[in-house]
Amino acid sequence: MPEILSGVYVNNYTKRYQPPFDEFEMDSCMIPIGHTLEFPSIQGPSIVIVLEGNGDLLEIHNKDETYSMSLQSGDVFFVPAETHFQLTASSKGNTDFHCYRAGINSRVL
């Protein structure tokens, strides 16, 4: 039988699922409207899938360079290694911002 993971909260908005192998881990993020969640840079790349809600992405490459864009349900984006970013749940919709982030398992890095 497959092992069903229950996940562990890493902050108020994020639950992390670490399977018993090193290829990846997944974060489930539920950000309330008007709140922001910081994602520190990690050594490997990751992919974020927006399941529900609207939000704004602010990607910070270094102190002088930033990139921002609006997000909505169904969007998928790639986050390069060593990239710090934040997501803010927008009030454009009437639901919290729910996304998943998959990246290299932190046990490996």
Secondary structure, DSSP 8 states (H G I E B T S, - for coil): -------EESSSSEEEE--SSSS-EEEEEEE-TT-EEEE---SS-EEEEEEESEEEEEEEEETTEEEEEEEETT-EEEE-TT-EEEEEE-TTSSS-EEEEEEES-TTT-
